[in-house]
Amino acid sequence: MTNIENNDFEFAHKSETVDHYSGKSYSYGQLVWHRFLRNKGAVISAVVLIIIALIAILAPYLSQYSPTTPYPNQSNLAPGVNGHWFGTDNLGRDIFVRVAAGTSVSLRVALVAMAIDLVIGTSYGLISGYFGGKIDLFMQRITEILSTIPMIIIVTLLVLVMKPGLVSIITAMMIVGWINMSRIVRAQVLELKTSEYVLSAKTMGESDIKIIFSQILPNTLGQIITTFMLSIPNAIFLEAFLAFIGLGVPAPLASLGTMINDGYTQAIVYPYMVIFPVLFLALIMLSFNIIADGLRDAIEGS
């Protein structure tokens, strides 16, 4: 019999293994944060938004010019003349200060409206999806009816009933702005409520409220955050559109939409009057969209 020694055989594709375990453990939130920081586009967009927000907050207080006070002797000045970085409009108002004030108005309208929509839409979707049956059927019919009404009609009716301004715009957004959020949350709940851990919680006798807030809601937060971030630029654009067609904040207040509306008629002669508010609006919307994509990738672990 042939003697077999250990040296006669060796493992194919033998390779050394390196242990990469660093000894650190991260929570889910920390993992999402680290993934987000690796997305350079999202980080740059976040920095741009912070800079724009700081300009919107500080510029009206640091400048010697008021965003609402006209200065007839300084009308239609080009950018850089007499200390006006973005120039002045036909009433002599500083465009830089007005863009900052308009950005603040647009951001406040969007954030307040979408924060309320986040609460309404999430709650509506959780209730509709979890309880199902006749409750779900009734609640979905309501969303279908509201979603068929154009936003412009709602805003116009509100302006006729209420005074034009921030309250009427925010109210209009609240009426239908939560529908998309509720549908997304409902779809997530319909999928999650048949999972094993939810069925186990029901078997153990946990209440519906506890199951919703401890089992289902935490597992929908990723989609909720992403949808919320994507909804903000849509709300900003809607506010700008309403202001552009004359349904925005009343004079002498300004939003980015009202500035675009005021400037586009003189865009050929004084293009800077419309370029700067359009640029700020585009940067805000683009930044929010990139951040939302970055958050979605970080949450999904891609």
C-alpha positions as a Markdown table, in Angstrom:
| # | Residue | x | y | z |
|---|---|---|---|---|
| 1 | Met | 0.0 | 0.0 | 0.0 |
| 2 | Thr | 1.3 | 3.4 | -0.9 |
| 3 | Asn | 2.1 | 5.7 | 2.0 |
| 4 | Ile | 0.3 | 9.0 | 1.8 |
| 5 | Glu | 2.0 | 11.9 | 3.4 |
| 6 | Asn | 0.6 | 15.4 | 4.2 |
| 7 | Asn | 3.0 | 17.0 | 1.8 |
| 8 | Asp | 1.5 | 15.1 | -1.1 |
| 9 | Phe | -1.6 | 17.3 | -1.2 |
| 10 | Glu | -2.3 | 21.0 | -1.0 |
| 11 | Phe | -5.5 | 23.0 | -1.2 |
| 12 | Ala | -6.4 | 24.4 | -4.6 |
| 13 | His | -6.6 | 28.2 | -4.9 |
| 14 | Lys | -5.1 | 28.6 | -1.4 |
| 15 | Ser | -5.1 | 32.2 | -0.3 |
| 16 | Glu | -4.4 | 34.0 | 2.9 |
| 17 | Thr | -7.4 | 35.5 | 4.7 |
| 18 | Val | -7.3 | 38.8 | 6.4 |
| 19 | Asp | -9.6 | 39.7 | 9.2 |
| 20 | His | -11.0 | 43.2 | 8.5 |
| 21 | Tyr | -13.0 | 43.3 | 11.7 |
| 22 | Ser | -12.1 | 46.5 | 13.4 |
| 23 | Gly | -13.8 | 45.8 | 16.7 |
| 24 | Lys | -16.3 | 48.7 | 16.2 |
| 25 | Ser | -20.0 | 48.2 | 16.1 |
| 26 | Tyr | -22.3 | 50.7 | 14.6 |
| 27 | Ser | -26.0 | 51.3 | 15.1 |
| 28 | Tyr | -28.3 | 51.5 | 12.1 |
| 29 | Gly | -28.4 | 55.3 | 12.2 |
| 30 | Gln | -24.6 | 55.5 | 12.3 |
| 31 | Leu | -24.3 | 53.2 | 9.3 |
| 32 | Val | -26.8 | 55.3 | 7.3 |
| 33 | Trp | -24.8 | 58.4 | 8.3 |
| 34 | His | -21.5 | 56.9 | 7.2 |
| 35 | Arg | -23.0 | 55.8 | 3.9 |
| 36 | Phe | -24.5 | 59.3 | 3.3 |
| 37 | Leu | -21.1 | 60.9 | 3.9 |
| 38 | Arg | -19.5 | 58.8 | 1.3 |
| 39 | Asn | -21.9 | 60.3 | -1.3 |
| 40 | Lys | -20.0 | 63.4 | -2.4 |
| 41 | Gly | -22.8 | 64.8 | -4.4 |
| 42 | Ala | -25.2 | 64.6 | -1.4 |
| 43 | Val | -22.7 | 66.2 | 0.9 |
| 44 | Ile | -22.0 | 69.0 | -1.4 |
| 45 | Ser | -25.7 | 69.6 | -1.9 |
| 46 | Ala | -26.2 | 69.7 | 1.9 |
| 47 | Val | -23.4 | 72.3 | 2.2 |
| 48 | Val | -25.0 | 74.4 | -0.6 |
| 49 | Leu | -28.3 | 74.3 | 1.2 |
| 50 | Ile | -26.7 | 75.4 | 4.5 |
| 51 | Ile | -25.0 | 78.3 | 2.7 |
| 52 | Ile | -28.3 | 79.3 | 1.1 |
| 53 | Ala | -30.2 | 79.0 | 4.4 |
| 54 | Leu | -27.5 | 81.2 | 6.1 |
| 55 | Ile | -27.8 | 83.8 | 3.4 |
| 56 | Ala | -31.6 | 83.8 | 3.7 |
| 57 | Ile | -31.4 | 84.2 | 7.5 |
| 58 | Leu | -28.5 | 86.7 | 7.8 |
| 59 | Ala | -28.5 | 88.9 | 4.7 |
| 60 | Pro | -31.6 | 91.0 | 5.6 |
| 61 | Tyr | -30.0 | 91.8 | 9.0 |
| 62 | Leu | -26.5 | 92.4 | 7.8 |
| 63 | Ser | -27.4 | 94.6 | 4.8 |
| 64 | Gln | -28.1 | 98.3 | 5.0 |
| 65 | Tyr | -30.9 | 97.9 | 2.6 |
| 66 | Ser | -34.4 | 96.7 | 3.3 |
| 67 | Pro | -36.0 | 94.1 | 1.0 |
| 68 | Thr | -39.3 | 96.0 | 0.9 |
| 69 | Thr | -38.2 | 99.7 | 1.0 |
| 70 | Pro | -37.9 | 101.3 | -2.4 |
| 71 | Tyr | -34.9 | 103.6 | -3.3 |
| 72 | Pro | -36.0 | 105.5 | -6.4 |
| 73 | Asn | -32.6 | 107.1 | -6.9 |
| 74 | Gln | -30.9 | 103.7 | -7.2 |
| 75 | Ser | -33.3 | 102.0 | -9.6 |
| 76 | Asn | -32.1 | 99.5 | -12.3 |
| 77 | Leu | -28.5 | 99.4 | -11.1 |
| 78 | Ala | -26.3 | 96.7 | -12.6 |
| 79 | Pro | -24.8 | 94.0 | -10.3 |
| 80 | Gly | -21.8 | 95.4 | -8.3 |
| 81 | Val | -22.7 | 99.1 | -8.7 |
| 82 | Asn | -22.8 | 101.1 | -5.4 |
| 83 | Gly | -22.4 | 98.0 | -3.3 |
| 84 | His | -25.4 | 96.2 | -4.8 |
| 85 | Trp | -24.1 | 92.7 | -5.4 |
| 86 | Phe | -27.0 | 91.5 | -7.5 |
| 87 | Gly | -28.1 | 95.0 | -8.7 |
| 88 | Thr | -31.4 | 96.7 | -8.0 |
| 89 | Asp | -34.9 | 96.4 | -9.5 |
| 90 | Asn | -37.0 | 99.1 | -11.1 |
| 91 | Leu | -37.9 | 100.5 | -7.6 |
| 92 | Gly | -34.3 | 100.6 | -6.4 |
| 93 | Arg | -34.7 | 97.7 | -4.0 |
| 94 | Asp | -31.6 | 95.6 | -3.5 |
| 95 | Ile | -32.0 | 92.3 | -5.4 |
| 96 | Phe | -29.6 | 90.4 | -3.2 |
| 97 | Val | -31.5 | 91.2 | 0.0 |
| 98 | Arg | -34.8 | 90.5 | -1.8 |
| 99 | Val | -33.5 | 87.1 | -3.0 |
| 100 | Ala | -32.5 | 86.3 | 0.5 |
| 101 | Ala | -35.8 | 87.3 | 2.0 |
| 102 | Gly | -37.7 | 85.5 | -0.8 |
| 103 | Thr | -35.7 | 82.4 | -0.2 |
| 104 | Ser | -36.6 | 82.5 | 3.4 |
| 105 | Val | -40.3 | 82.8 | 2.6 |
| 106 | Ser | -40.1 | 80.0 | 0.1 |
| 107 | Leu | -38.3 | 77.7 | 2.5 |
| 108 | Arg | -40.6 | 78.4 | 5.4 |
| 109 | Val | -43.7 | 77.8 | 3.3 |
| 110 | Ala | -42.4 | 74.5 | 2.0 |
| 111 | Leu | -41.0 | 73.2 | 5.3 |
| 112 | Val | -44.1 | 74.1 | 7.3 |
| 113 | Ala | -46.5 | 72.7 | 4.8 |
| 114 | Met | -44.5 | 69.5 | 4.3 |
| 115 | Ala | -43.9 | 69.0 | 8.0 |
| 116 | Ile | -47.7 | 69.1 | 8.5 |
| 117 | Asp | -48.2 | 66.8 | 5.5 |
| 118 | Leu | -45.6 | 64.4 | 7.0 |
| 119 | Val | -47.7 | 64.0 | 10.2 |
| 120 | Ile | -51.1 | 63.8 | 8.3 |
| 121 | Gly | -49.9 | 61.6 | 5.5 |
| 122 | Thr | -48.0 | 59.2 | 7.7 |
| 123 | Ser | -50.8 | 58.8 | 10.2 |
| 124 | Tyr | -53.4 | 58.4 | 7.4 |
| 125 | Gly | -51.3 | 55.8 | 5.7 |
| 126 | Leu | -50.6 | 53.8 | 8.9 |
| 127 | Ile | -54.3 | 53.7 | 9.8 |
| 128 | Ser | -55.6 | 52.9 | 6.3 |
| 129 | Gly | -53.0 | 50.2 | 5.6 |
| 130 | Tyr | -53.0 | 48.5 | 9.0 |
| 131 | Phe | -56.7 | 48.2 | 9.7 |
| 132 | Gly | -57.7 | 47.5 | 6.1 |
| 133 | Gly | -61.2 | 46.4 | 5.2 |
| 134 | Lys | -64.0 | 48.9 | 5.1 |
| 135 | Ile | -61.8 | 51.5 | 6.9 |
| 136 | Asp | -59.2 | 51.3 | 4.2 |
| 137 | Leu | -61.8 | 51.4 | 1.4 |
| 138 | Phe | -63.5 | 54.5 | 2.9 |
| 139 | Met | -60.2 | 56.3 | 3.5 |
| 140 | Gln | -58.9 | 55.5 | 0.0 |
| 141 | Arg | -62.1 | 56.9 | -1.6 |
| 142 | Ile | -61.4 | 60.2 | 0.2 |
| 143 | Thr | -57.9 | 60.4 | -1.2 |
| 144 | Glu | -59.1 | 59.6 | -4.7 |
| 145 | Ile | -61.6 | 62.5 | -4.5 |
| 146 | Leu | -59.1 | 65.0 | -3.2 |
| 147 | Ser | -56.4 | 64.0 | -5.7 |
| 148 | Thr | -58.7 | 64.7 | -8.7 |
| 149 | Ile | -59.1 | 68.4 | -7.7 |
| 150 | Pro | -56.3 | 70.5 | -9.3 |
| 151 | Met | -54.2 | 72.5 | -6.8 |
| 152 | Ile | -54.8 | 75.7 | -8.7 |
| 153 | Ile | -58.5 | 75.5 | -8.1 |
| 154 | Ile | -58.0 | 74.9 | -4.4 |
| 155 | Val | -55.7 | 77.9 | -4.1 |
| 156 | Thr | -57.9 | 80.2 | -6.1 |
| 157 | Leu | -60.9 | 79.3 | -3.9 |
| 158 | Leu | -58.9 | 79.8 | -0.8 |
| 159 | Val | -57.7 | 83.2 | -1.9 |
| 160 | Leu | -61.3 | 84.2 | -2.5 |
| 161 | Val | -62.2 | 83.1 | 1.0 |
| 162 | Met | -59.0 | 84.0 | 2.8 |
| 163 | Lys | -56.6 | 86.9 | 2.4 |
| 164 | Pro | -53.7 | 86.2 | -0.1 |
| 165 | Gly | -50.6 | 85.3 | 1.8 |
| 166 | Leu | -48.6 | 82.5 | 3.4 |
| 167 | Val | -51.5 | 81.1 | 5.4 |
| 168 | Ser | -53.7 | 80.5 | 2.3 |
| 169 | Ile | -50.7 | 78.9 | 0.4 |
| 170 | Ile | -49.8 | 76.6 | 3.3 |
| 171 | Thr | -53.5 | 75.7 | 3.8 |
| 172 | Ala | -53.8 | 74.7 | 0.1 |
| 173 | Met | -50.7 | 72.5 | 0.3 |
| 174 | Met | -52.0 | 70.9 | 3.4 |
| 175 | Ile | -55.3 | 69.9 | 1.8 |
| 176 | Val | -53.8 | 67.7 | -0.9 |
| 177 | Gly | -50.0 | 67.6 | -0.2 |
| 178 | Trp | -50.2 | 64.6 | 2.2 |
| 179 | Ile | -51.9 | 62.3 | -0.3 |
| 180 | Asn | -48.7 | 61.0 | -1.9 |
| 181 | Met | -47.1 | 60.4 | 1.5 |
| 182 | Ser | -50.2 | 58.5 | 2.7 |
| 183 | Arg | -50.2 | 56.2 | -0.3 |
| 184 | Ile | -46.5 | 55.3 | 0.0 |
| 185 | Val | -46.9 | 54.6 | 3.8 |
| 186 | Arg | -50.0 | 52.5 | 3.2 |
| 187 | Ala | -48.2 | 50.4 | 0.6 |
| 188 | Gln | -45.4 | 49.8 | 3.1 |
| 189 | Val | -47.8 | 48.9 | 5.9 |
| 190 | Leu | -49.7 | 46.4 | 3.7 |
| 191 | Glu | -46.4 | 44.6 | 3.0 |
| 192 | Leu | -45.2 | 44.7 | 6.6 |
| 193 | Lys | -48.3 | 43.8 | 8.5 |
| 194 | Thr | -48.1 | 40.2 | 7.1 |
| 195 | Ser | -44.5 | 39.7 | 8.2 |
| 196 | Glu | -43.6 | 37.2 | 10.9 |
| 197 | Tyr | -42.6 | 39.6 | 13.6 |
| 198 | Val | -45.9 | 41.5 | 13.3 |
| 199 | Leu | -47.9 | 38.3 | 13.4 |
| 200 | Ser | -45.8 | 37.2 | 16.4 |
| 201 | Ala | -46.6 | 40.4 | 18.2 |
| 202 | Lys | -50.3 | 39.9 | 17.6 |
| 203 | Thr | -50.1 | 36.4 | 18.9 |
| 204 | Met | -48.5 | 37.6 | 22.1 |
| 205 | Gly | -51.4 | 40.0 | 22.6 |
| 206 | Glu | -49.8 | 43.3 | 21.9 |
| 207 | Ser | -52.2 | 46.2 | 21.2 |
| 208 | Asp | -52.6 | 47.6 | 17.7 |
| 209 | Ile | -51.2 | 50.9 | 18.7 |
| 210 | Lys | -48.1 | 49.3 | 20.1 |
| 211 | Ile | -47.6 | 47.2 | 17.0 |
| 212 | Ile | -48.0 | 50.2 | 14.7 |
| 213 | Phe | -45.4 | 52.4 | 16.6 |
| 214 | Ser | -43.0 | 49.7 | 17.7 |
| 215 | Gln | -43.0 | 47.2 | 14.8 |
| 216 | Ile | -44.3 | 48.9 | 11.6 |
| 217 | Leu | -43.5 | 52.6 | 11.8 |
| 218 | Pro | -39.7 | 52.1 | 12.4 |
| 219 | Asn | -39.5 | 49.9 | 9.3 |
| 220 | Thr | -41.1 | 52.5 | 7.2 |
| 221 | Leu | -39.0 | 55.5 | 8.3 |
| 222 | Gly | -36.5 | 55.1 | 5.4 |
| 223 | Gln | -39.2 | 55.5 | 2.8 |
| 224 | Ile | -40.9 | 58.2 | 4.8 |
| 225 | Ile | -37.7 | 60.3 | 5.1 |
| 226 | Thr | -36.9 | 59.9 | 1.4 |
| 227 | Thr | -40.5 | 60.8 | 0.3 |
| 228 | Phe | -40.4 | 63.8 | 2.7 |
| 229 | Met | -37.1 | 65.1 | 1.2 |
| 230 | Leu | -38.4 | 64.7 | -2.3 |
| 231 | Ser | -41.6 | 66.5 | -1.4 |
| 232 | Ile | -39.9 | 69.7 | -0.2 |
| 233 | Pro | -38.6 | 70.8 | -3.7 |
| 234 | Asn | -42.0 | 70.0 | -5.1 |
| 235 | Ala | -43.6 | 72.3 | -2.5 |
| 236 | Ile | -41.1 | 75.0 | -3.2 |
| 237 | Phe | -41.8 | 74.8 | -6.9 |
| 238 | Leu | -45.5 | 74.9 | -6.3 |
| 239 | Glu | -45.2 | 78.0 | -4.1 |
| 240 | Ala | -43.0 | 79.7 | -6.8 |
| 241 | Phe | -45.5 | 78.8 | -9.5 |
| 242 | Leu | -48.4 | 80.2 | -7.5 |
| 243 | Ala | -46.5 | 83.3 | -6.8 |
| 244 | Phe | -45.6 | 83.6 | -10.5 |
| 245 | Ile | -49.2 | 83.5 | -11.6 |
| 246 | Gly | -50.2 | 86.1 | -8.9 |
| 247 | Leu | -51.5 | 83.9 | -6.1 |
| 248 | Gly | -48.5 | 84.2 | -3.9 |
| 249 | Val | -47.6 | 86.5 | -1.0 |
| 250 | Pro | -48.8 | 90.1 | -1.4 |
| 251 | Ala | -46.6 | 93.0 | -2.0 |
| 252 | Pro | -44.3 | 94.3 | -0.6 |
| 253 | Leu | -43.3 | 90.8 | 0.6 |
| 254 | Ala | -41.4 | 88.7 | -1.9 |
| 255 | Ser | -40.8 | 85.1 | -2.5 |
| 256 | Leu | -38.6 | 83.6 | -5.3 |
| 257 | Gly | -41.8 | 83.2 | -7.4 |
| 258 | Thr | -42.9 | 86.8 | -7.1 |
| 259 | Met | -39.4 | 88.0 | -8.0 |
| 260 | Ile | -39.3 | 85.8 | -11.1 |
| 261 | Asn | -42.8 | 87.2 | -12.0 |
| 262 | Asp | -41.6 | 90.8 | -11.5 |
| 263 | Gly | -38.3 | 90.2 | -13.4 |
| 264 | Tyr | -39.3 | 88.2 | -16.4 |
| 265 | Thr | -41.1 | 91.1 | -18.1 |
| 266 | Gln | -37.8 | 93.1 | -18.0 |
| 267 | Ala | -35.5 | 90.1 | -18.6 |
| 268 | Ile | -34.4 | 91.3 | -22.1 |
| 269 | Val | -33.2 | 94.7 | -20.8 |
| 270 | Tyr | -32.3 | 93.7 | -17.2 |
| 271 | Pro | -31.6 | 90.0 | -17.3 |
| 272 | Tyr | -30.0 | 90.0 | -13.8 |
| 273 | Met | -33.5 | 90.7 | -12.3 |
| 274 | Val | -34.7 | 87.2 | -13.1 |
| 275 | Ile | -31.4 | 85.3 | -13.3 |
| 276 | Phe | -30.6 | 85.4 | -9.6 |
| 277 | Pro | -34.0 | 84.3 | -8.2 |
| 278 | Val | -34.1 | 81.5 | -10.9 |
| 279 | Leu | -30.6 | 80.4 | -9.9 |
| 280 | Phe | -31.4 | 80.2 | -6.2 |
| 281 | Leu | -34.6 | 78.4 | -6.9 |
| 282 | Ala | -32.8 | 75.9 | -9.2 |
| 283 | Leu | -30.0 | 75.3 | -6.6 |
| 284 | Ile | -32.5 | 74.7 | -3.8 |
| 285 | Met | -34.6 | 72.2 | -5.8 |
| 286 | Leu | -31.5 | 70.4 | -7.2 |
| 287 | Ser | -29.9 | 70.2 | -3.8 |
| 288 | Phe | -33.0 | 68.7 | -2.1 |
| 289 | Asn | -33.3 | 66.1 | -4.9 |
| 290 | Ile | -29.7 | 65.0 | -4.7 |
| 291 | Ile | -29.9 | 64.8 | -0.9 |
| 292 | Ala | -33.0 | 62.7 | -1.1 |
| 293 | Asp | -31.3 | 60.3 | -3.6 |
| 294 | Gly | -28.3 | 60.1 | -1.2 |
| 295 | Leu | -30.5 | 59.3 | 1.8 |
| 296 | Arg | -32.4 | 56.7 | -0.2 |
| 297 | Asp | -29.1 | 55.0 | -1.2 |
| 298 | Ala | -27.7 | 55.2 | 2.4 |
| 299 | Ile | -30.9 | 53.7 | 3.9 |
| 300 | Glu | -31.0 | 50.9 | 1.3 |
| 301 | Gly | -27.4 | 50.2 | 1.9 |
| 302 | Ser | -26.3 | 50.6 | -1.7 |
